[in-house]
Amino acid sequence: MATDKNILAKGIKYLSGALPLLFLGPVIINSAFKNEKHPLYPYILALGIIIALAAMFLIFKGITTLVKSMFEGDKNTNT
């Protein structure tokens, strides 16, 4: 059971891209809820929700890529 290093690095890149979004999304959502009277409130809230959803997607993509690299790695080198 060999690990494909290129796919593993790709999965780690996805997870490292999700890390700042994990903190940025809730901060923006919290900031939007503190300023409900501001005219840009719905846009800032939507931006925070989109960033939080992007973080969740990148985490999902990163974990599936890591699992793929570990369990499906180097299948083509058996020749």
Distance bins in CASP14 RR format, pairs under 12 A and 6 or more apart:
PFRMAT RR
TARGET T0000
AUTHOR 0000-0000-0000
RMODE 2
METHOD distances of the structure
MODEL  1
1 69 0 0 0 0 0 1 0 0 0 0 0
1 70 1 0 0 1 0 0 0 0 0 0 0
1 71 1 0 0 1 0 0 0 0 0 0 0
1 72 0 0 0 0 1 0 0 0 0 0 0
1 73 0 0 0 0 1 0 0 0 0 0 0
1 74 0 0 0 0 1 0 0 0 0 0 0
1 75 0 0 0 0 0 1 0 0 0 0 0
2 8 0 0 0 0 0 1 0 0 0 0 0
2 69 0 0 0 0 1 0 0 0 0 0 0
2 70 0 0 0 0 1 0 0 0 0 0 0
2 71 0 0 0 0 0 1 0 0 0 0 0
2 72 0 0 0 0 0 1 0 0 0 0 0
2 73 1 0 1 0 0 0 0 0 0 0 0
2 74 1 0 1 0 0 0 0 0 0 0 0
2 75 0 0 0 0 1 0 0 0 0 0 0
2 76 0 0 0 0 0 1 0 0 0 0 0
2 77 1 0 0 1 0 0 0 0 0 0 0
2 78 0 0 0 0 0 1 0 0 0 0 0
3 9 0 0 0 0 0 1 0 0 0 0 0
3 11 0 0 0 0 0 1 0 0 0 0 0
3 12 0 0 0 0 0 1 0 0 0 0 0
3 65 0 0 0 0 0 1 0 0 0 0 0
3 66 0 0 0 0 1 0 0 0 0 0 0
3 67 0 0 0 0 0 1 0 0 0 0 0
3 68 0 0 0 0 0 1 0 0 0 0 0
3 69 1 0 1 0 0 0 0 0 0 0 0
3 70 1 0 1 0 0 0 0 0 0 0 0
3 71 0 0 0 0 1 0 0 0 0 0 0
3 72 0 0 0 0 1 0 0 0 0 0 0
3 73 1 0 0 1 0 0 0 0 0 0 0
3 74 1 0 0 1 0 0 0 0 0 0 0
3 75 0 0 0 0 0 1 0 0 0 0 0
4 10 0 0 0 0 1 0 0 0 0 0 0
4 11 0 0 0 0 0 1 0 0 0 0 0
4 65 0 0 0 0 0 1 0 0 0 0 0
4 66 0 0 0 0 0 1 0 0 0 0 0
4 67 0 0 0 0 0 1 0 0 0 0 0
4 68 0 0 0 0 1 0 0 0 0 0 0
4 69 1 0 1 0 0 0 0 0 0 0 0
4 70 0 0 0 0 1 0 0 0 0 0 0
4 71 0 0 0 0 1 0 0 0 0 0 0
4 72 1 0 0 1 0 0 0 0 0 0 0
4 73 1 1 0 0 0 0 0 0 0 0 0
4 74 1 0 1 0 0 0 0 0 0 0 0
4 75 0 0 0 0 1 0 0 0 0 0 0
4 76 0 0 0 0 1 0 0 0 0 0 0
4 77 0 0 0 0 1 0 0 0 0 0 0
5 11 0 0 0 0 0 1 0 0 0 0 0
5 12 0 0 0 0 0 1 0 0 0 0 0
5 66 0 0 0 0 0 1 0 0 0 0 0
5 69 1 0 0 1 0 0 0 0 0 0 0
5 70 0 0 0 0 0 1 0 0 0 0 0
5 73 0 0 0 0 1 0 0 0 0 0 0
5 74 0 0 0 0 1 0 0 0 0 0 0
6 12 0 0 0 0 0 1 0 0 0 0 0
6 13 0 0 0 0 0 1 0 0 0 0 0
6 65 0 0 0 0 0 1 0 0 0 0 0
6 68 0 0 0 0 0 1 0 0 0 0 0
6 69 0 0 0 0 1 0 0 0 0 0 0
6 73 0 0 0 0 1 0 0 0 0 0 0
6 74 0 0 0 0 0 1 0 0 0 0 0
7 13 0 0 0 0 0 1 0 0 0 0 0
7 14 0 0 0 0 0 1 0 0 0 0 0
7 61 0 0 0 0 0 1 0 0 0 0 0
7 62 0 0 0 0 0 1 0 0 0 0 0
7 64 0 0 0 0 0 1 0 0 0 0 0
7 65 1 0 0 1 0 0 0 0 0 0 0
7 66 0 0 0 0 1 0 0 0 0 0 0
7 67 0 0 0 0 1 0 0 0 0 0 0
7 68 1 0 0 1 0 0 0 0 0 0 0
7 69 1 1 0 0 0 0 0 0 0 0 0
7 70 0 0 0 0 1 0 0 0 0 0 0
7 71 0 0 0 0 0 1 0 0 0 0 0
7 72 0 0 0 0 1 0 0 0 0 0 0
7 73 1 0 0 1 0 0 0 0 0 0 0
7 74 0 0 0 0 1 0 0 0 0 0 0
7 75 0 0 0 0 0 1 0 0 0 0 0
8 14 0 0 0 0 0 1 0 0 0 0 0
8 15 0 0 0 0 0 1 0 0 0 0 0
8 62 0 0 0 0 0 1 0 0 0 0 0
8 63 0 0 0 0 0 1 0 0 0 0 0
8 65 1 0 0 1 0 0 0 0 0 0 0
8 66 1 0 0 1 0 0 0 0 0 0 0
8 67 0 0 0 0 0 1 0 0 0 0 0
8 68 0 0 0 0 1 0 0 0 0 0 0
8 69 1 0 1 0 0 0 0 0 0 0 0
8 70 1 0 0 1 0 0 0 0 0 0 0
8 71 0 0 0 0 0 1 0 0 0 0 0
8 72 0 0 0 0 0 1 0 0 0 0 0
8 73 0 0 0 0 1 0 0 0 0 0 0
8 74 0 0 0 0 0 1 0 0 0 0 0
9 15 0 0 0 0 0 1 0 0 0 0 0
9 16 0 0 0 0 0 1 0 0 0 0 0
9 62 0 0 0 0 0 1 0 0 0 0 0
9 65 0 0 0 0 1 0 0 0 0 0 0
9 66 0 0 0 0 0 1 0 0 0 0 0
9 69 0 0 0 0 1 0 0 0 0 0 0
10 16 0 0 0 0 0 1 0 0 0 0 0
10 17 0 0 0 0 0 1 0 0 0 0 0
10 58 0 0 0 0 0 1 0 0 0 0 0
10 61 0 0 0 0 1 0 0 0 0 0 0
10 62 0 0 0 0 1 0 0 0 0 0 0
10 64 0 0 0 0 0 1 0 0 0 0 0
10 65 1 0 1 0 0 0 0 0 0 0 0
10 66 0 0 0 0 1 0 0 0 0 0 0
10 68 0 0 0 0 1 0 0 0 0 0 0
10 69 1 0 0 1 0 0 0 0 0 0 0
11 17 0 0 0 0 1 0 0 0 0 0 0
11 18 0 0 0 0 0 1 0 0 0 0 0
11 58 0 0 0 0 1 0 0 0 0 0 0
11 59 0 0 0 0 0 1 0 0 0 0 0
11 60 0 0 0 0 0 1 0 0 0 0 0
11 61 1 0 0 1 0 0 0 0 0 0 0
11 62 1 0 1 0 0 0 0 0 0 0 0
11 63 0 0 0 0 1 0 0 0 0 0 0
11 64 0 0 0 0 1 0 0 0 0 0 0
11 65 1 1 0 0 0 0 0 0 0 0 0
11 66 1 0 1 0 0 0 0 0 0 0 0
11 67 0 0 0 0 1 0 0 0 0 0 0
11 68 0 0 0 0 1 0 0 0 0 0 0
11 69 1 0 0 1 0 0 0 0 0 0 0
11 70 0 0 0 0 0 1 0 0 0 0 0
12 18 0 0 0 0 0 1 0 0 0 0 0
12 19 0 0 0 0 0 1 0 0 0 0 0
12 58 0 0 0 0 0 1 0 0 0 0 0
12 61 0 0 0 0 0 1 0 0 0 0 0
12 62 1 0 0 1 0 0 0 0 0 0 0
12 63 0 0 0 0 0 1 0 0 0 0 0
12 65 0 0 0 0 1 0 0 0 0 0 0
12 66 1 0 0 1 0 0 0 0 0 0 0
12 69 0 0 0 0 1 0 0 0 0 0 0
13 19 0 0 0 0 0 1 0 0 0 0 0
13 58 0 0 0 0 1 0 0 0 0 0 0
13 61 0 0 0 0 0 1 0 0 0 0 0
13 62 0 0 0 0 1 0 0 0 0 0 0
13 65 0 0 0 0 1 0 0 0 0 0 0
13 66 0 0 0 0 0 1 0 0 0 0 0
13 69 0 0 0 0 0 1 0 0 0 0 0
14 21 0 0 0 0 0 1 0 0 0 0 0
14 54 0 0 0 0 0 1 0 0 0 0 0
14 55 0 0 0 0 0 1 0 0 0 0 0
14 56 0 0 0 0 0 1 0 0 0 0 0
14 57 0 0 0 0 1 0 0 0 0 0 0
14 58 1 0 1 0 0 0 0 0 0 0 0
14 59 1 0 0 1 0 0 0 0 0 0 0
14 60 0 0 0 0 1 0 0 0 0 0 0
14 61 1 0 1 0 0 0 0 0 0 0 0
14 62 1 1 0 0 0 0 0 0 0 0 0
14 63 0 0 0 0 1 0 0 0 0 0 0
14 64 0 0 0 0 1 0 0 0 0 0 0
14 65 1 0 1 0 0 0 0 0 0 0 0
14 66 0 0 0 0 1 0 0 0 0 0 0
14 68 0 0 0 0 0 1 0 0 0 0 0
14 69 0 0 0 0 0 1 0 0 0 0 0
15 21 0 0 0 0 0 1 0 0 0 0 0
15 22 0 0 0 0 1 0 0 0 0 0 0
15 55 0 0 0 0 0 1 0 0 0 0 0
15 57 0 0 0 0 0 1 0 0 0 0 0
15 58 1 0 0 1 0 0 0 0 0 0 0
15 59 1 0 0 1 0 0 0 0 0 0 0
15 60 0 0 0 0 0 1 0 0 0 0 0
15 61 0 0 0 0 1 0 0 0 0 0 0
15 62 1 0 1 0 0 0 0 0 0 0 0
15 63 1 0 0 1 0 0 0 0 0 0 0
15 64 0 0 0 0 0 1 0 0 0 0 0
15 65 0 0 0 0 1 0 0 0 0 0 0
15 66 1 0 0 1 0 0 0 0 0 0 0
16 22 0 0 0 0 0 1 0 0 0 0 0
16 55 0 0 0 0 0 1 0 0 0 0 0
16 58 0 0 0 0 1 0 0 0 0 0 0
16 59 0 0 0 0 0 1 0 0 0 0 0
16 62 0 0 0 0 1 0 0 0 0 0 0
16 66 0 0 0 0 0 1 0 0 0 0 0
17 23 0 0 0 0 0 1 0 0 0 0 0
17 24 0 0 0 0 0 1 0 0 0 0 0
17 51 0 0 0 0 0 1 0 0 0 0 0
17 54 0 0 0 0 1 0 0 0 0 0 0
17 55 0 0 0 0 1 0 0 0 0 0 0
17 57 0 0 0 0 0 1 0 0 0 0 0
17 58 1 0 1 0 0 0 0 0 0 0 0
17 59 0 0 0 0 1 0 0 0 0 0 0
17 61 0 0 0 0 0 1 0 0 0 0 0
17 62 0 0 0 0 1 0 0 0 0 0 0
18 24 0 0 0 0 0 1 0 0 0 0 0
18 25 0 0 0 0 0 1 0 0 0 0 0
18 51 0 0 0 0 0 1 0 0 0 0 0
18 52 0 0 0 0 0 1 0 0 0 0 0
18 53 0 0 0 0 0 1 0 0 0 0 0
18 54 1 0 0 1 0 0 0 0 0 0 0
18 55 1 0 1 0 0 0 0 0 0 0 0
18 56 0 0 0 0 1 0 0 0 0 0 0
18 57 0 0 0 0 1 0 0 0 0 0 0
18 58 1 1 0 0 0 0 0 0 0 0 0
18 59 1 0 1 0 0 0 0 0 0 0 0
18 60 0 0 0 0 1 0 0 0 0 0 0
18 61 0 0 0 0 1 0 0 0 0 0 0
18 62 1 0 0 1 0 0 0 0 0 0 0
18 63 0 0 0 0 1 0 0 0 0 0 0
18 65 0 0 0 0 0 1 0 0 0 0 0
19 25 0 0 0 0 0 1 0 0 0 0 0
19 55 0 0 0 0 1 0 0 0 0 0 0
19 58 0 0 0 0 1 0 0 0 0 0 0
19 59 0 0 0 0 1 0 0 0 0 0 0
19 62 0 0 0 0 0 1 0 0 0 0 0
20 26 0 0 0 0 0 1 0 0 0 0 0
20 27 0 0 0 0 0 1 0 0 0 0 0
20 28 0 0 0 0 0 1 0 0 0 0 0
20 51 0 0 0 0 1 0 0 0 0 0 0
20 54 0 0 0 0 0 1 0 0 0 0 0
20 55 0 0 0 0 1 0 0 0 0 0 0
20 58 0 0 0 0 0 1 0 0 0 0 0
21 27 0 0 0 0 0 1 0 0 0 0 0
21 28 0 0 0 0 0 1 0 0 0 0 0
21 47 0 0 0 0 0 1 0 0 0 0 0
21 48 0 0 0 0 1 0 0 0 0 0 0
21 49 0 0 0 0 0 1 0 0 0 0 0
21 50 0 0 0 0 1 0 0 0 0 0 0
21 51 1 0 1 0 0 0 0 0 0 0 0
21 52 1 0 0 1 0 0 0 0 0 0 0
21 53 0 0 0 0 1 0 0 0 0 0 0
21 54 1 0 1 0 0 0 0 0 0 0 0
21 55 1 1 0 0 0 0 0 0 0 0 0
21 56 0 0 0 0 1 0 0 0 0 0 0
21 57 0 0 0 0 1 0 0 0 0 0 0
21 58 1 0 0 1 0 0 0 0 0 0 0
21 59 0 0 0 0 1 0 0 0 0 0 0
22 28 0 0 0 0 0 1 0 0 0 0 0
22 48 0 0 0 0 0 1 0 0 0 0 0
22 51 0 0 0 0 1 0 0 0 0 0 0
22 52 0 0 0 0 1 0 0 0 0 0 0
22 53 0 0 0 0 0 1 0 0 0 0 0
22 54 0 0 0 0 0 1 0 0 0 0 0
22 55 1 0 1 0 0 0 0 0 0 0 0
22 56 0 0 0 0 1 0 0 0 0 0 0
22 57 0 0 0 0 0 1 0 0 0 0 0
22 58 0 0 0 0 1 0 0 0 0 0 0
22 59 1 0 0 1 0 0 0 0 0 0 0
23 29 0 0 0 0 0 1 0 0 0 0 0
23 30 0 0 0 0 0 1 0 0 0 0 0
23 48 0 0 0 0 0 1 0 0 0 0 0
23 51 0 0 0 0 1 0 0 0 0 0 0
23 52 0 0 0 0 0 1 0 0 0 0 0
23 55 0 0 0 0 1 0 0 0 0 0 0
24 30 0 0 0 0 0 1 0 0 0 0 0
24 31 0 0 0 0 0 1 0 0 0 0 0
24 47 0 0 0 0 1 0 0 0 0 0 0
24 48 1 0 0 1 0 0 0 0 0 0 0
24 49 0 0 0 0 0 1 0 0 0 0 0
24 50 0 0 0 0 0 1 0 0 0 0 0
24 51 1 0 1 0 0 0 0 0 0 0 0
24 52 0 0 0 0 1 0 0 0 0 0 0
24 54 0 0 0 0 1 0 0 0 0 0 0
24 55 1 0 0 1 0 0 0 0 0 0 0
25 31 0 0 0 0 1 0 0 0 0 0 0
25 32 0 0 0 0 1 0 0 0 0 0 0
25 44 0 0 0 0 0 1 0 0 0 0 0
25 45 0 0 0 0 0 1 0 0 0 0 0
25 46 0 0 0 0 0 1 0 0 0 0 0
25 47 0 0 0 0 1 0 0 0 0 0 0
25 48 1 0 1 0 0 0 0 0 0 0 0
25 49 0 0 0 0 1 0 0 0 0 0 0
25 50 0 0 0 0 1 0 0 0 0 0 0
25 51 1 0 1 0 0 0 0 0 0 0 0
25 52 1 0 1 0 0 0 0 0 0 0 0
25 53 0 0 0 0 1 0 0 0 0 0 0
25 54 0 0 0 0 1 0 0 0 0 0 0
25 55 1 0 0 1 0 0 0 0 0 0 0
25 56 0 0 0 0 0 1 0 0 0 0 0
26 32 0 0 0 0 0 1 0 0 0 0 0
26 33 0 0 0 0 0 1 0 0 0 0 0
26 45 0 0 0 0 0 1 0 0 0 0 0
26 48 0 0 0 0 1 0 0 0 0 0 0
26 49 0 0 0 0 0 1 0 0 0 0 0
26 51 0 0 0 0 1 0 0 0 0 0 0
26 52 1 0 0 1 0 0 0 0 0 0 0
26 55 0 0 0 0 1 0 0 0 0 0 0
26 56 0 0 0 0 0 1 0 0 0 0 0
27 33 0 0 0 0 0 1 0 0 0 0 0
27 34 0 0 0 0 0 1 0 0 0 0 0
27 44 0 0 0 0 0 1 0 0 0 0 0
27 47 0 0 0 0 0 1 0 0 0 0 0
27 48 0 0 0 0 1 0 0 0 0 0 0
27 51 0 0 0 0 1 0 0 0 0 0 0
27 52 0 0 0 0 0 1 0 0 0 0 0
27 55 0 0 0 0 0 1 0 0 0 0 0
28 34 0 0 0 0 0 1 0 0 0 0 0
28 35 0 0 0 0 0 1 0 0 0 0 0
28 40 0 0 0 0 0 1 0 0 0 0 0
28 41 0 0 0 0 0 1 0 0 0 0 0
28 43 0 0 0 0 0 1 0 0 0 0 0
28 44 1 0 0 1 0 0 0 0 0 0 0
28 45 0 0 0 0 1 0 0 0 0 0 0
28 46 0 0 0 0 1 0 0 0 0 0 0
28 47 1 0 0 1 0 0 0 0 0 0 0
28 48 1 0 1 0 0 0 0 0 0 0 0
28 49 0 0 0 0 1 0 0 0 0 0 0
28 50 0 0 0 0 1 0 0 0 0 0 0
28 51 1 0 0 1 0 0 0 0 0 0 0
28 52 0 0 0 0 1 0 0 0 0 0 0
28 54 0 0 0 0 0 1 0 0 0 0 0
28 55 0 0 0 0 0 1 0 0 0 0 0
29 35 0 0 0 0 0 1 0 0 0 0 0
29 41 0 0 0 0 0 1 0 0 0 0 0
29 44 0 0 0 0 1 0 0 0 0 0 0
29 45 1 0 0 1 0 0 0 0 0 0 0
29 46 0 0 0 0 1 0 0 0 0 0 0
29 47 0 0 0 0 1 0 0 0 0 0 0
29 48 1 0 1 0 0 0 0 0 0 0 0
29 49 1 0 0 1 0 0 0 0 0 0 0
29 50 0 0 0 0 0 1 0 0 0 0 0
29 51 0 0 0 0 1 0 0 0 0 0 0
29 52 1 0 0 1 0 0 0 0 0 0 0
29 53 0 0 0 0 0 1 0 0 0 0 0
29 55 0 0 0 0 0 1 0 0 0 0 0
30 36 0 0 0 0 0 1 0 0 0 0 0
30 44 0 0 0 0 0 1 0 0 0 0 0
30 45 0 0 0 0 0 1 0 0 0 0 0
30 48 0 0 0 0 1 0 0 0 0 0 0
30 52 0 0 0 0 0 1 0 0 0 0 0
31 38 0 0 0 0 1 0 0 0 0 0 0
31 40 0 0 0 0 0 1 0 0 0 0 0
31 41 0 0 0 0 1 0 0 0 0 0 0
31 44 1 0 0 1 0 0 0 0 0 0 0
31 45 0 0 0 0 1 0 0 0 0 0 0
31 47 0 0 0 0 0 1 0 0 0 0 0
31 48 0 0 0 0 1 0 0 0 0 0 0
31 51 0 0 0 0 0 1 0 0 0 0 0
32 38 0 0 0 0 1 0 0 0 0 0 0
32 40 0 0 0 0 1 0 0 0 0 0 0
32 41 1 0 1 0 0 0 0 0 0 0 0
32 42 0 0 0 0 1 0 0 0 0 0 0
32 43 0 0 0 0 1 0 0 0 0 0 0
32 44 1 0 1 0 0 0 0 0 0 0 0
32 45 1 0 1 0 0 0 0 0 0 0 0
32 46 0 0 0 0 1 0 0 0 0 0 0
32 47 0 0 0 0 1 0 0 0 0 0 0
32 48 1 0 0 1 0 0 0 0 0 0 0
32 49 0 0 0 0 1 0 0 0 0 0 0
32 50 0 0 0 0 0 1 0 0 0 0 0
32 51 0 0 0 0 0 1 0 0 0 0 0
32 52 0 0 0 0 0 1 0 0 0 0 0
33 41 0 0 0 0 1 0 0 0 0 0 0
33 42 0 0 0 0 0 1 0 0 0 0 0
33 44 0 0 0 0 1 0 0 0 0 0 0
33 45 1 0 0 1 0 0 0 0 0 0 0
33 48 0 0 0 0 0 1 0 0 0 0 0
33 49 0 0 0 0 0 1 0 0 0 0 0
34 41 0 0 0 0 1 0 0 0 0 0 0
34 44 0 0 0 0 0 1 0 0 0 0 0
34 45 0 0 0 0 0 1 0 0 0 0 0
35 41 1 0 0 1 0 0 0 0 0 0 0
35 42 0 0 0 0 0 1 0 0 0 0 0
35 43 0 0 0 0 0 1 0 0 0 0 0
35 44 1 0 0 1 0 0 0 0 0 0 0
35 45 0 0 0 0 1 0 0 0 0 0 0
36 42 0 0 0 0 1 0 0 0 0 0 0
36 44 0 0 0 0 0 1 0 0 0 0 0
36 45 0 0 0 0 1 0 0 0 0 0 0
38 44 1 0 0 1 0 0 0 0 0 0 0
38 45 0 0 0 0 0 1 0 0 0 0 0
40 46 0 0 0 0 0 1 0 0 0 0 0
40 47 0 0 0 0 1 0 0 0 0 0 0
41 47 0 0 0 0 0 1 0 0 0 0 0
41 48 0 0 0 0 0 1 0 0 0 0 0
42 48 0 0 0 0 0 1 0 0 0 0 0
42 49 0 0 0 0 0 1 0 0 0 0 0
43 49 0 0 0 0 0 1 0 0 0 0 0
43 50 0 0 0 0 0 1 0 0 0 0 0
44 50 0 0 0 0 0 1 0 0 0 0 0
44 51 0 0 0 0 0 1 0 0 0 0 0
45 51 0 0 0 0 0 1 0 0 0 0 0
45 52 0 0 0 0 0 1 0 0 0 0 0
46 52 0 0 0 0 0 1 0 0 0 0 0
46 53 0 0 0 0 0 1 0 0 0 0 0
47 53 0 0 0 0 0 1 0 0 0 0 0
47 54 0 0 0 0 0 1 0 0 0 0 0
48 54 0 0 0 0 1 0 0 0 0 0 0
48 55 0 0 0 0 1 0 0 0 0 0 0
49 55 0 0 0 0 0 1 0 0 0 0 0
49 56 0 0 0 0 0 1 0 0 0 0 0
50 56 0 0 0 0 0 1 0 0 0 0 0
50 57 0 0 0 0 0 1 0 0 0 0 0
51 57 0 0 0 0 0 1 0 0 0 0 0
51 58 0 0 0 0 0 1 0 0 0 0 0
52 58 0 0 0 0 0 1 0 0 0 0 0
52 59 0 0 0 0 0 1 0 0 0 0 0
53 59 0 0 0 0 0 1 0 0 0 0 0
53 60 0 0 0 0 0 1 0 0 0 0 0
54 60 0 0 0 0 0 1 0 0 0 0 0
54 61 0 0 0 0 0 1 0 0 0 0 0
55 61 0 0 0 0 0 1 0 0 0 0 0
55 62 0 0 0 0 0 1 0 0 0 0 0
56 62 0 0 0 0 0 1 0 0 0 0 0
56 63 0 0 0 0 0 1 0 0 0 0 0
57 63 0 0 0 0 0 1 0 0 0 0 0
57 64 0 0 0 0 0 1 0 0 0 0 0
58 64 0 0 0 0 0 1 0 0 0 0 0
58 65 0 0 0 0 0 1 0 0 0 0 0
59 65 0 0 0 0 0 1 0 0 0 0 0
59 66 0 0 0 0 0 1 0 0 0 0 0
60 66 0 0 0 0 0 1 0 0 0 0 0
60 67 0 0 0 0 0 1 0 0 0 0 0
61 67 0 0 0 0 0 1 0 0 0 0 0
61 68 0 0 0 0 0 1 0 0 0 0 0
62 68 0 0 0 0 1 0 0 0 0 0 0
62 69 0 0 0 0 1 0 0 0 0 0 0
63 69 0 0 0 0 0 1 0 0 0 0 0
63 70 0 0 0 0 0 1 0 0 0 0 0
64 70 0 0 0 0 0 1 0 0 0 0 0
64 71 0 0 0 0 0 1 0 0 0 0 0
64 72 0 0 0 0 0 1 0 0 0 0 0
65 71 0 0 0 0 0 1 0 0 0 0 0
65 72 0 0 0 0 0 1 0 0 0 0 0
65 73 0 0 0 0 0 1 0 0 0 0 0
66 72 0 0 0 0 0 1 0 0 0 0 0
66 73 0 0 0 0 0 1 0 0 0 0 0
67 73 0 0 0 0 0 1 0 0 0 0 0
68 74 0 0 0 0 0 1 0 0 0 0 0
68 75 0 0 0 0 0 1 0 0 0 0 0
69 75 0 0 0 0 0 1 0 0 0 0 0
END
